[in-house]
Amino acid sequence: MATLADSIVSSSSRPLSLRMRPDLSARQHRYRGRSYWVLKEPIGLNYFRFHEEEYAILNMLDGHSSLEAIKERFEREFTPQKITYQDLQQFIGMLHRSGLVVSQAAGQGRQLKKRRDDKKKKELIGKFSNVFAIRFRGFDPERLLNWLIPYTGWLFSPAAIIFVLMLGLSALSLVMVQFDEFSSRLPTFHQFFGPSNWLWLAITMGAVKVLHEFGHGLSCKKFGGECHELGAMLLVFTPCLYCNVSDSWMLPNKWQRVFIGAAGMYVEVFLASIATYLWWFSEPGLLNHLCLSMMFICSVSTLVFNGNPLLRFDGYYILMDILEIPNLRQKSTEVLKRWLVQTCLGIEQPENPFLPQGRQWLFALYTIAAVIYRWVVVISIVLFLNQVLEPYGLKIIGRLVAITGLFGLVVQPLWQLWKFFTTPGRIHKVKYKRVAATAALVTTVLAFAMWVPLPFHVECPVEIQPRDAEMVFAGVPGRIVDVNVSAGQQVEAGQVLARMDSIDLYLEIARLEGNYRELQTQLTSLLRQRHDDSRAIAQIGQTQELLASVKEQLDEKQDELNRLEIKAPVAGTVLAPPGRPKQPSGDGRLPTWTGEPFDAANRGAFLEDSDLVCQIGDPQAMEAVLIVNQADVELIKIGNEVEVKIDAIPNLTYTTSIEEIAKNDLKQTSAALSSQMGGQLETKMDKSGASRPIDTSFQARAPMNASGEVMRTGLRGRAKVYPGWQPLSTRFFRFMAKTFHFEL
């Protein structure tokens, strides 16, 4: 009877029916001073990196050699290294699963089909785990790129790269130097992301991403690589292209690989720079708007996605090539996983020579940062979609996207955790004292974070206004022709502040006076005829009613004529009203006066009856008027501490407290606070031109100490209200309730 040892010897002596695929391509590289071989599997476009020893074993698989022969040959060529039959079997099994060897044994078709089905299943699950970047296989663009490269290769020359970088720096300098004017010309959030702009944003984003991917493909061709896959992609639900340039891993020069990874961002920097200059120097219109969209898309995609190594986009592959560590994310995750398993569960981990050996804490920290950043990006996209869709009643779509997006962040890790613990024999290796200590520590930290109160505040926009001041309005429409006072001047009750003129009012009074005289003449004639004509008696009553009506209208217009003289209703100091900012160009409305009504530049300007011309009160009695969102107003109470920072006085912080909270929501807000005028409150313009908050908001008032001359009416800024300390659990539940509350 054969023993186990005899069986092993017998099996190791039999020839292996496995041989290396003849269509594999191999290039020798050097990473960190060591020699490696990079293999390209041309059918699936998969790439592998092997040590010299591993590549040698792969070449020894010729369909005739046995495990024993391979072991002897390996130990002879790589003396004094030794290898066991078990290690050989595991490595050859990995080669077979990776499709790098083919078998001459029967029944391989079923195994290959099963492997293909498993791969498709994993790809499908991967798509649902990342709904913000879904890929669809496309076509082989090799012929197209070969045709384009003679005409575009110069874009990747050193001179062109220097030119693009200088152009980008000059565009950035223009924005920084002219930042105030730049920000004033920007549209509001809801103007830029409104439904009327969705199509143009999608077109611009699609065009930018197509050029981005062609940048990768053409640069890869420039340096001698190949590109065999160009497909469609839904990036944040916007159709665009993706280009597979994995063939760059065959290039031995790492800086060429780095540039290929950065080529897409290089193209976007060029596009954003050109768009910046076109937007700055063009008049409002379609071209101006498209350039702004391109600036936004190129900037956000580069900073948040492509340039960030924490996401598996361009920045990740650039970092991987610079560090010369393939599969950086997987290896970093494995480092963290091994540390957690050994520290928290007490399961001893065998040495893994393929993992980084030095400064492993940096790789673990990288994994933690990548996970946190991915959460931040997904939540930011969800909140962004909610804010865009909410004004149009489509917030339900944003919530569905949130649920789908969180699948990859929550369900997939939980599934991996379940698979880890359900591995046969794994649970018996766990040291329960380690588990108990870990559970106690985690519970303590979570309890502290979720239930211990921490400082909390509510932020909101604020405007400085006089306290208990009497507001003086124009009262009647007219042109301002004379101003008798200036801000800071003391006035008495009834004193004339300014005079206005109204041609329309004069004409209307003249018309009414003419009608009045005509009706008087008609009434006198009817009174003389009443004894001779019975019909005259019936007309007398009607004429008297018309005469009284015209007299009433004439008296009203005479009163309006008298009110063309704007008088002080009370004694006090003249206070300037909030200045009217310059209207952004391209909003479809004719320009009106700006600044303050009593400014010399506004002589002859037309004022509406509702225009605030000044206020009269105590210049030392000011108050901060806070605009609080409906979601936060329930947290604020009278007496809560408030910190106010004025935009014009950024180095000072004023401390006060809430004195009054409005019971009714705000219907109209100051133009200075509107985001359309550079403020921080999202508003929309109604038909009358008034600014109305997009979200339901309430006013709150807090007195201000206006000592000195720096405080004046109309200054705007930000306020922090401190309603008391709150634990993280309360904040989290409030956030979830606001974000995922489904109205029935």
C-alpha angles and dihedrals in degrees: 000000000000117000125222090256090052090051092052092048090047094050093045090053095054117095114257113238090215127104136177114263109256094216095064118117120214134194127184115230136175120227120182090342095309128109119243136172121227114205127200120206100203101199100053093025090233123155130207136185121212136181117241090260094050093048090050091054090050090054091049090063100095100146093258107059120095128220088255093054092047091049092051093046092047094051090046095051097040102038127200093024118102130202131193128223089243092056090048093050092049093049094047089048089055090050090051093048089049092054095241094123132044127215128224091203122108123258097040093128094071092049093049091049092049090049091050092049091050090050092051090048091053091047091052092050089047091056093054092046091060109034091165093068113031118169129205121193114251136174140302107270095186095113092046093050091046088055094047100044097077089057099040106030091096089067088073097049119115092250092052092047092052091047093051092048091050090047090051092050091049092050090049090049090052091054094046095047093046096034097132093052090039092056093044090057094052118105122236122268094257093043092053096041098034121126091259088064100042094091094048091046091051092048092047094046092047092050093047093049093047090054089043092057093044086055089060094045097046094045089051089053090046091060096043102267130127133236118203103164130061113162145162123269137187105219108186086339092305116121115237140135136270127202123208108218097166087130087078086079087073090064112098095208108084094198090059088053090048092052092048088054091049096041093094092054089044089058091047092051089053092048093045092050093051090044091051093057094043091049093047097050100034127089120246110284143092095309091049091050095047091051091053090050090051092049091052096046095046093046098046096042092050098045100036103031122008100035096043114094091202090076123059095251132101096307091056094054091044091054090045091055094044092051091040090226113132117210091019095170095049093046093046090049090049091051091053092043093052091049092049093046093050097040102038102030101027093231110149113233122214119232115274111201092190094065124085108272101197129064093000090168089070091056091048090049089050091055092049092048091048092052093048092047092050089054090049092050095047093047091046091052091048093049090045092053091046091052092048096046100037098080089056097048093252099114089118088070091055090051093051089050089050092054092048093045093050090055092080092045099048114014098045096052090046090052091051089049091051092050090050095055095040093056106119112262094008097105092054091060093058117110104219095203089061090047092050093049091047092048091049092050094047091046091051093049093046092046091051093046096045103037109025109092115244132187112285135182141177119225123210140156118266138195129198115235135168114267117240090348122158111243117223116204129190088249095198133036114261150117117279108234106163135027120193101181141042135209113288095027120130114236137182127229110278095019114142110249101178143343129229134195128215122185090184090056092049091050092048091051090049090050093049092047089052091050090047094052091045092052091047090053090047092049092050090051092049092050090055092049098047093093093051103032122046091196090063090064091059092048094050093072093048092048092049090052091049090047091052091048093050090046090053092050090047091052090051092051091046087053089051088049090055089048090059080086103074108213133189110256092202139012118265144087122320109242122194115242122235107291118249109238122225110273115248111252118250097034092121097245129111114251118260134183120308135199115023124342093235093054114121089236089063097060105130093019117139116244126198118224090251095053113119107229099178146327129237121212145087113325090207093056106079132153137197113237109206123200105212123192117239090243091060104034093083089062095054121087133183108272096032114143116254130197114200125196117188117212092222092050103040095161094062130071119196120207120207139134139246111271102171138013120198117239095206125060121254114264099182133018138197115279090228091065093049117109086225088067097042097274127125101243116098107229141164128217117241125208092272092055095251120141114240125185114251092214122050106265140178133210123239125184131213126178118243131208103233098188112154127019100282096087115080140154118283099026111142134201145127130297131203115206117198108207093172138283120309132188119240090248092063092049091047094051091047090051092049092046092052094044103040104028108130114206111220 
